[in-house]
Amino acid sequence: MGTTKSEEQIDFRRNRQFWIMCFSTGLFFSSFNMIIPELPSYLESMGGAEYKGLIISLFTLTAMLSRPISGKLTDQIGRIPVMIFGATVALITSAFYPFLHTVTGFLFLRLVHGMSTGFKPTATSAYAADLVTPKQRGMAMGVLGVFTSSGMALGPTIGPVISELYGLDIMFYSSSALAFLSIALLVGMKETLENPKRMSAGMFRLKVKDFFEPNVLPAAWSFLLSVFPFGVILTIIPDYSDYLGISNRGTFFSIFVGSSILVRLLSGRASDRFGRIPVIILSTLTLAVAMVMIAYADSKNLLYAAAVVFGLSSGMSSPTFFAWTIDLSRPEFRGRAMSTLFISLELGIGIGALSSGWIYANDPGNFKITFLIAALSALGSTAFLIIHQLKAKKNPDQN
């Protein structure tokens, strides 16, 4: 098993590799997020309106299934090759959307496209963890989160604009181009895994232990419950925006991501100082409030206000969950640990997307109940964390 190069753990703010990785990450997230607002109507135009819930759930399914492999490869062949492979899948898949005009072909591409996020973010998180000192984990994950959020905000904002001005095909090609730029930045970066192995067929034979890292399960379970609402958001908000007369389906996403950027750095530093769990509890309570606000929003402004609150919750939770996972993980299994957290991410988003598609069923009368169920999931995460915190008082190392 390889080990990480601990000597690379200097102040991340002075580490060139960290910043290159961040810019690559921003481009990658912008790539696959820019097409999301247009996908529901695109699928509907092909006669697949009843399959809207599969747009996100199929994507997350493949991402989740590929996590154990990506985590194992990250710990054995290195972080950089896995990041490049993930971005390459995004490049190729985005370029193929214009050529498949059937519901079956589209859904197949969503399955393949999901593999990109099954690989790149896993290796990216492990790479970032290798470069960062324990005292700066929260802040560093916050900085990485800013780039991630910036990509998530830029993508859904420019995607619909490109589609309106130049057509869907150009939007898909633009998504592919951003993935290419993400790869270009990765070429030549220094590997942080010492003595990486050459890839072999045996690495693809998985054992039970390769599927999850037991040490990080508390973070993974609470994360799953807290990202369920995000799957609901991704699936339902485009139609909700149409219902409220919002012309750009990406506006909500841009607002919430912009809001999350404002608090990521502060929440990361707060978790370094006060602990991970208190910050996450606050974020899940804020998330529940946001879901209730969305459920009762009957105008553009109310929905935009809810987007701000949702963004504040996301900005608090994401970097803190990642920092907590790194705290709990063993360095030699860091890829597996990040894979475990991402599996919970895909499960939560996928279940949220699929169930919300069924509950909503293209009936505007079901908007309210769909988001109220998402609020209950957020409160479930809060309850889990409080119980874990009470148990952890007997063992401070769990914090």
Residue, then its C-alpha position, 0 to 999 in steps of 0.5 A: m500500500g502506498t503512503t502519502k508524501s507528508e513533506e508536501q504538507i505545507d501551508f496550502r496557501r503557498n502550494r502551487q499544486f493545490w491551486i492548480m487542482c482547485f482551478s481544474t476542479g472548478l472547470f470540471f464541475s462547471s462542465f457537467n453542471m452546465i447542462i443540468p438545467e436544460l436536461p428535463s425539457y430536453l428529455e421531455s422533447m424526446g417523449g421521456a417526461e415521465y423519466k425526469g427523475l432518472i436524469i440525476s438518479l442514473f448519473t449518481l448510480t454510476a458514480m456511486l458504483s464506480r466509487p469503490i474502484s476509484g477509491k482503490l485505484t486512488d490509493q494504489i496507482g495515484r491521485i493524478p491518473v484517476m483525476i484525469f480519467g474522470a475528467t476524460v469521461a466527462l469530455i467524451t460523454s458530453a460530446f456524444y449527447p448531440f448524436l443520441h436523440t432517443v430516450t434510451g440513448f439519452l439515459f444510457l449517456r447519463l449512466v456513462h456520464g456519472m462515471s466521471t464524478g465517480f472518479k475525479p472528485t474521489a482522487t481530488s479530495a484525497y490529493a487535497a488531503d495529502l497537501v494540507t496540514p490537519k490544522q488547516r483541513g477545514m479552511a482548505m476544504g472550504v477553499l476547494g469548495v469555493f472553486t467547486s461551488s464557482g463551477m457549479a454556479l457558472g455552469p448552470t448560469i451559462g449553459p441555458v444562455i449558450s443553449e438559447l443563443y447557439g442551441l443545445d448542441i453547442m452547449f454540449y460541446s462547450s461542456s466537453a471543452l471545459a472538461f478538456l481544460s480541466i484535464a490540461l491543468l492536471v497534466g504535469m502535476k506532482e503525484t502525492l502518493e509515494n511509490p504508486k503501483r502499475m495498474s493491473a487487472g487484479m486492482f479491479r477485483l474488489k473485496v468487501k473491505d474495498f467498498f467502504e472505510p469503517n472509520v468514516l461511517p458516522a460522517a457518511w450516514s449523516f451526509l447521506l441524509s443531508v444531501f437527499p434534499f439536493g437530489v430533490i432540488l436538482t430534479i424538481i427546481p427546473d420545473y418549479s422555476d417554469y411554474l413560477g415564471i422564471s425564464n432561466r432555469g439555472t437562476f436558482f442554482s446560481i443564487f444558492v451556489g453564490s450564497s454558499i461561496l460566502v460562507r465556505l471559508l468562514s465555516g471551514r475555519a469555524s470547524d477547525r476551531f470549534g469542531r466539525i459536528p457543531v457546524i454540521i448540526l447548524s447546517t442541517l437545521t438551516l437546510a430544513v428551514a430552506m426546504v420549508m421555505i421552498a415548499y411554501a414559495d409562491s413567487k420568484n422572490l420567495l424562491y430566490a430567498a430560499a435559494v440563499v438559505f439553501g446556499l448558506s446550509s450547503g456552504m457550511s456542511s460540505p467543507t466540514f463533512f470533508a474535513w471530518t472524513i479526513d479526520l476520521s480516515r487512515p492516511e493509507f486508505r484516504g482514497r477509500a475514505m473519500s470514496t465512502l463519503f462520495i458513495s453516501l453523496e450519490l446514494g442521498i442525491g440519487i434517492g432524493a432525485l428518484s423519489s422526488g420524481w415519483i412524488y412530484a409526477n409532473d403535478p404542480g400540486n405535489f411541489k409542497i409535499t415533495f420539499l417537505i419530505a426533503a425537510l424531514s430528511a435534513l432533520g433526520s441528519t440533525a438527529f443522527l448528529i446529536i445522538h452521535q455527539l452525545k456518544a462521542k463525549k465518552n470518546p473525544d477522539q470521535n470528534 
